[in-house]
Amino acid sequence: IPGSGWVDLQQLCACLLDSPGIDFRGGIRVDGVHRDGEFWRAGDDYGDILIIAAGAASAAFTQTAFLPLRPLRGQMTFFRETDE
């Protein structure tokens, strides 16, 4: 398949989490996210960039409910950033 490839997701995640400016918060239930001025809010936390990495459960938020996600081992999907 042209343009396809393979990534070691464990290694990729470890590398990304070790990057400057990345603050990982795991094991926290977030019932919703919303934009608050220039920042995203998720529970008590906020930031200028929000990454939702909950697999197929990522579509549980209002902002992501339109995504046609389904459980699939090893799936990664990329979307362009929007102003919303």
Salt bridges, closest charged atoms under 4 A:
ASP23 OD2 - ARG25 NH2 2.66
ASP31 OD1 - ARG29 NE 2.85
ASP36 OD2 - ARG41 NE 2.90
ASP45 OD1 - ARG25 NH1 2.77
